[in-house]
Amino acid sequence: MRKKKYKNIAKQVIQNEIEGLKKLKSSIGFSFEQIIQTILNCKNGKVIVSGVGKSGIISKKWAATFSSTGTPSFFMDASNASHGDMGQINSNDIVILISLSGSSAELKNIIQFCSRNRSIKLIGITSNKNSILYKNSDIKVLIPYVKEAGPGNFVPTASTTNQLALGDAIAIACMMGKKFDKLDFKKYHPSGSLGSKLKTVEDIMLTGNKIPFVKENITMQNALNIISKKGLGVLFVRRNKFTTGILTDGDIKRISQKNLNFHRLKINSVMKKNPISVEKDTLAAKALEIMNTNRITSLCVHSGKRKKLTIGIIHIHNILNANIS
């Protein structure tokens, strides 16, 4: 088969799944609203997701996405549920079962278990309105039948794409309903490239004695000694605990070349006033952008609206050492 034909097959598969997603989008209605409200009202329970075969794999993705966006959740293997794993289901939990046919034998015992305990909410995700799952669910979600990709209409493709998209839609809706923001998201993703992108300046800033603070009335001779000792190439000037200026080693070199009495100058007469300060929850990547735009290597860090009260500083070396770009 020519490569061109393979490319055409790929385009046809994707188009097939796009058509399926269009049907799913049109089918979203009141049952979706019910799911979101039920999950948001679940204060003392958790969300358990299960399925069989390809739907089981999609169930794992649902549970993982829920958990990472603020909805406590885990996947329960449907085959093992009848051999003790149903002990994981407690009162006030929500059980979501995903099944194209809604009649998989492995799901029947789970359905019966949930039906006996009315404090457990059962949400059925299926394409079969006549199935045992649909008929016995507290919240019934009917995913439209779609044509699967490839010859014969039997390989789970468009149908599983729809299941995946529906889970993402539920997770994001719940996330927004809980006002789960980037700082909450960061707590669950501390490692890897995603964790680095979500680091705030508070995570990597220098604090306490590591900040090269100096008083306004010191001479440049003293400033030289301190900047050499601290090793950051910058000094932060303050008066009565409030930051009033900044002086870099580059500034010192330029001043020394222009003034014969350089060492006797007071630092407040040559410092740059009102240094840029960022709020402690600012993303470190944003801080790097600010540095690059202003061609500087350090920023003050403050909390809330108290911009003059520096609680930390962030140097470009802190950002680069944290693998943030």
C-alpha positions as CSV (number, residue, x, y, z in Angstrom):
1,M,0.0,0.0,0.0
2,R,1.4,3.4,-1.0
3,K,2.3,5.9,1.8
4,K,-0.2,8.3,0.4
5,K,-3.0,5.8,1.1
6,Y,-1.8,5.3,4.7
7,K,-2.1,9.1,5.2
8,N,-5.6,9.0,3.8
9,I,-6.5,6.2,6.2
10,A,-5.3,8.3,9.1
11,K,-7.3,11.3,8.0
12,Q,-10.4,9.2,7.6
13,V,-10.0,7.7,11.1
14,I,-9.6,11.2,12.6
15,Q,-12.6,12.5,10.6
16,N,-14.7,9.5,11.8
17,E,-13.9,10.4,15.4
18,I,-14.6,14.1,14.8
19,E,-18.1,13.1,13.6
20,G,-18.5,11.0,16.7
21,L,-17.5,13.9,19.0
22,K,-20.0,16.2,17.2
23,K,-22.8,13.7,18.1
24,L,-21.6,13.6,21.7
25,K,-21.6,17.4,21.9
26,S,-25.2,17.5,20.7
27,S,-26.2,14.9,23.2
28,I,-25.0,16.8,26.3
29,G,-28.0,17.7,28.4
30,F,-29.6,17.6,31.8
31,S,-27.9,14.3,32.8
32,F,-24.6,16.1,32.5
33,E,-25.8,18.8,34.9
34,Q,-26.9,16.1,37.3
35,I,-23.5,14.4,37.3
36,I,-21.7,17.7,38.1
37,Q,-24.0,18.6,40.9
38,T,-23.8,15.1,42.4
39,I,-20.0,15.1,42.4
40,L,-19.9,18.7,43.8
41,N,-22.3,17.7,46.6
42,C,-20.2,14.6,47.5
43,K,-18.5,16.0,50.6
44,N,-17.9,12.8,52.6
45,G,-17.3,10.3,49.8
46,K,-15.2,9.6,46.8
47,V,-15.7,8.8,43.1
48,I,-15.1,5.3,42.0
49,V,-14.9,4.6,38.2
50,S,-15.0,1.2,36.6
51,G,-15.5,-0.5,33.3
52,V,-14.6,-3.6,31.3
53,G,-12.2,-3.9,28.4
54,K,-11.4,-0.7,26.5
55,S,-14.0,1.0,28.7
56,G,-12.0,-0.1,31.7
57,I,-8.9,1.6,30.3
58,I,-10.9,4.8,29.7
59,S,-12.2,4.4,33.3
60,K,-8.6,4.6,34.6
61,K,-8.1,7.8,32.7
62,W,-11.3,9.3,34.2
63,A,-10.2,8.5,37.7
64,A,-6.7,9.9,37.1
65,T,-8.0,13.1,35.7
66,F,-10.6,13.5,38.5
67,S,-7.9,13.0,41.2
68,S,-5.5,15.5,39.6
69,T,-8.2,18.2,39.3
70,G,-9.5,18.1,42.9
71,T,-12.1,15.3,42.8
72,P,-10.9,12.3,45.0
73,S,-11.2,9.3,42.8
74,F,-9.8,5.8,41.9
75,F,-10.3,3.1,39.4
76,M,-11.8,-0.3,40.5
77,D,-11.2,-3.3,38.3
78,A,-14.7,-4.7,37.4
79,S,-13.4,-8.3,37.3
80,N,-11.9,-8.1,40.8
81,A,-14.9,-6.3,42.2
82,S,-16.8,-9.6,42.7
83,H,-13.8,-11.1,44.5
84,G,-13.6,-8.7,47.4
85,D,-12.8,-5.3,45.8
86,M,-16.4,-4.1,46.3
87,G,-15.3,-3.6,49.9
88,Q,-13.7,-0.4,48.6
89,I,-17.2,1.1,48.0
90,N,-18.6,2.9,51.1
91,S,-21.8,4.8,51.8
92,N,-21.9,8.3,50.3
93,D,-19.6,7.2,47.5
94,I,-20.3,7.8,43.8
95,V,-19.8,4.8,41.4
96,I,-19.5,5.5,37.7
97,L,-19.7,2.5,35.4
98,I,-18.7,2.9,31.8
99,S,-19.9,0.3,29.2
100,L,-20.8,0.7,25.6
101,S,-23.3,-2.2,25.8
102,G,-24.3,-1.7,29.4
103,S,-24.7,-5.4,29.8
104,S,-21.2,-6.7,30.5
105,A,-21.4,-9.6,33.0
106,E,-18.7,-8.2,35.2
107,L,-20.7,-5.1,35.9
108,K,-23.9,-6.9,37.1
109,N,-22.6,-7.6,40.6
110,I,-21.5,-4.0,41.0
111,I,-24.9,-2.7,39.9
112,Q,-26.6,-5.0,42.4
113,F,-24.3,-3.9,45.2
114,C,-25.0,-0.3,44.6
115,S,-28.7,-0.8,44.2
116,R,-28.9,-2.4,47.7
117,N,-27.3,0.7,49.3
118,R,-29.3,3.8,48.4
119,S,-26.7,6.1,49.9
120,I,-24.4,5.1,47.0
121,K,-25.1,7.0,43.8
122,L,-24.7,5.0,40.6
123,I,-23.9,6.8,37.4
124,G,-24.3,4.7,34.2
125,I,-22.4,5.7,31.0
126,T,-23.7,3.6,28.1
127,S,-25.0,3.6,24.6
128,N,-27.7,1.0,25.2
129,K,-31.0,2.4,26.6
130,N,-32.3,-1.2,27.1
131,S,-29.3,-2.3,29.1
132,I,-29.2,-3.4,32.8
133,L,-26.8,-0.5,33.5
134,Y,-29.0,2.2,32.0
135,K,-32.2,0.9,33.7
136,N,-30.6,0.6,37.2
137,S,-28.5,3.8,37.3
138,D,-29.5,6.8,39.5
139,I,-28.2,9.1,36.8
140,K,-28.4,7.7,33.3
141,V,-26.1,9.0,30.5
142,L,-26.8,7.8,27.0
143,I,-23.7,8.3,24.8
144,P,-24.9,8.2,21.1
145,Y,-24.0,5.3,19.0
146,V,-21.2,6.2,16.5
147,K,-19.6,4.5,13.6
148,E,-16.3,3.0,14.6
149,A,-13.2,3.7,12.4
150,G,-11.9,1.0,10.1
151,P,-13.7,-1.8,8.1
152,G,-16.5,-3.7,9.8
153,N,-17.5,-1.1,12.4
154,F,-16.2,-3.3,15.3
155,V,-12.9,-1.8,16.5
156,P,-13.5,0.5,19.6
157,T,-12.3,3.8,18.3
158,A,-14.8,6.6,17.9
159,S,-16.8,5.2,20.9
160,T,-13.9,5.2,23.2
161,T,-12.9,8.7,22.0
162,N,-16.3,9.9,23.1
163,Q,-16.0,8.2,26.5
164,L,-12.6,9.9,27.0
165,A,-13.9,13.3,26.0
166,L,-17.0,13.0,28.3
167,G,-14.7,12.2,31.2
168,D,-12.6,15.2,30.5
169,A,-15.7,17.4,30.2
170,I,-16.9,16.2,33.6
171,A,-13.5,16.7,35.3
172,I,-13.1,20.2,34.0
173,A,-16.6,21.2,34.9
174,C,-16.1,19.9,38.4
175,M,-12.8,21.6,38.6
176,M,-14.3,25.0,37.7
177,G,-17.3,24.3,40.0
178,K,-14.8,23.9,42.9
179,K,-12.8,26.9,41.8
180,F,-9.8,24.6,41.7
181,D,-7.0,26.9,40.3
182,K,-3.4,26.6,39.2
183,L,-2.0,26.7,42.7
184,D,-4.3,23.8,43.8
185,F,-3.2,22.0,40.6
186,K,0.4,22.5,41.5
187,K,0.0,20.6,44.8
188,Y,-0.8,17.4,42.9
189,H,1.9,17.9,40.3
190,P,5.1,18.7,42.2
191,S,7.5,16.8,39.9
192,G,8.5,16.7,36.3
193,S,8.3,19.5,33.7
194,L,4.7,20.3,34.6
195,G,5.7,20.8,38.2
196,S,8.5,23.1,37.2
197,K,6.1,25.2,35.1
198,L,3.7,25.6,38.0
199,K,6.4,26.6,40.6
200,T,5.8,30.1,42.1
201,V,8.4,32.6,43.1
202,E,7.6,31.7,46.7
203,D,8.8,28.1,46.0
204,I,12.3,29.2,45.0
205,M,12.9,32.7,46.4
206,L,15.7,33.6,48.9
207,T,14.6,34.7,52.3
208,G,15.9,35.8,55.7
209,N,19.7,36.4,55.9
210,K,20.2,35.3,52.4
211,I,18.7,38.5,51.1
212,P,21.4,41.2,50.7
213,F,19.7,44.0,52.5
214,V,21.6,47.2,53.2
215,K,20.6,50.5,54.8
216,E,20.3,53.7,52.8
217,N,23.1,55.6,54.6
218,I,26.0,53.2,54.0
219,T,28.9,54.3,51.8
220,M,29.7,52.7,48.5
221,Q,32.9,51.3,50.1
222,N,30.8,49.3,52.5
223,A,28.4,48.4,49.7
224,L,31.3,46.9,47.7
225,N,32.3,44.7,50.7
226,I,28.8,43.4,51.2
227,I,28.0,42.7,47.5
228,S,31.2,40.7,47.3
229,K,30.4,38.7,50.4
230,K,26.8,37.9,49.4
231,G,27.8,36.8,45.9
232,L,24.6,37.7,44.1
233,G,25.8,40.8,42.3
234,V,23.0,42.9,43.8
235,L,22.0,44.8,46.9
236,F,18.5,45.7,48.1
237,V,18.3,49.0,50.0
238,R,15.7,49.6,52.6
239,R,14.6,52.1,55.2
240,N,12.5,51.0,58.3
241,K,11.9,47.5,56.8
242,F,10.6,48.9,53.5
243,T,12.5,48.4,50.3
244,T,13.4,51.7,48.6
245,G,16.0,50.8,46.0
246,I,18.4,48.4,44.3
247,L,22.0,48.4,43.3
248,T,23.7,45.9,41.0
249,D,27.4,45.3,40.4
250,G,26.9,46.7,36.9
251,D,25.6,49.9,38.4
252,I,28.7,50.1,40.7
253,K,31.1,49.7,37.8
254,R,29.4,52.5,35.8
255,I,29.3,54.8,38.8
256,S,33.0,54.2,39.7
257,Q,34.0,55.1,36.2
258,K,32.3,58.5,36.4
259,N,33.0,59.6,40.0
260,L,36.5,60.1,41.6
261,N,35.0,60.1,45.1
262,F,33.0,56.9,44.4
263,H,33.9,55.2,47.7
264,R,32.5,58.0,49.8
265,L,29.1,58.2,48.1
266,K,26.0,57.2,50.1
267,I,24.2,54.3,48.4
268,N,20.8,56.2,48.5
269,S,22.3,58.8,46.2
270,V,23.1,56.3,43.4
271,M,20.6,53.4,43.8
272,K,17.8,52.7,41.4
273,K,14.6,53.6,43.2
274,N,11.4,51.6,43.4
275,P,12.7,48.2,42.3
276,I,10.2,45.8,40.5
277,S,8.4,43.5,43.0
278,V,6.2,40.6,42.2
279,E,3.5,38.9,44.4
280,K,4.7,35.6,46.0
281,D,2.1,33.5,44.1
282,T,3.4,34.7,40.7
283,L,4.6,31.8,38.5
284,A,8.4,31.6,38.3
285,A,8.1,31.4,34.5
286,K,6.3,34.8,34.6
287,A,9.0,36.2,36.8
288,L,11.6,35.1,34.3
289,E,9.6,36.8,31.5
290,I,9.5,40.1,33.6
291,M,13.3,39.8,34.1
292,N,13.9,39.3,30.4
293,T,11.6,42.1,29.3
294,N,13.3,44.6,31.7
295,R,16.8,43.2,31.2
296,I,17.3,42.6,35.0
297,T,18.5,39.6,37.0
298,S,16.6,40.1,40.3
299,L,13.1,40.8,41.6
300,C,11.7,41.6,45.0
301,V,8.9,39.5,46.3
302,H,6.0,40.7,48.4
303,S,2.7,39.4,49.8
304,G,-0.6,40.8,49.0
305,K,-0.7,44.6,48.4
306,R,2.4,45.4,50.5
307,K,4.8,45.9,47.6
308,K,7.4,47.8,49.6
309,L,7.6,45.1,52.3
310,T,10.0,42.6,50.7
311,I,9.6,39.1,52.1
312,G,12.1,37.5,49.6
313,I,14.0,38.0,46.4
314,I,14.2,35.9,43.3
315,H,17.4,35.8,41.3
316,I,17.6,34.5,37.7
317,H,20.0,31.8,39.0
318,N,17.2,30.5,41.2
319,I,14.9,30.2,38.2
320,L,17.5,28.5,36.0
321,N,18.5,26.1,38.7
322,A,14.8,25.0,39.0
323,N,14.8,24.2,35.3
324,I,12.3,26.8,34.5
325,S,12.3,28.4,31.1
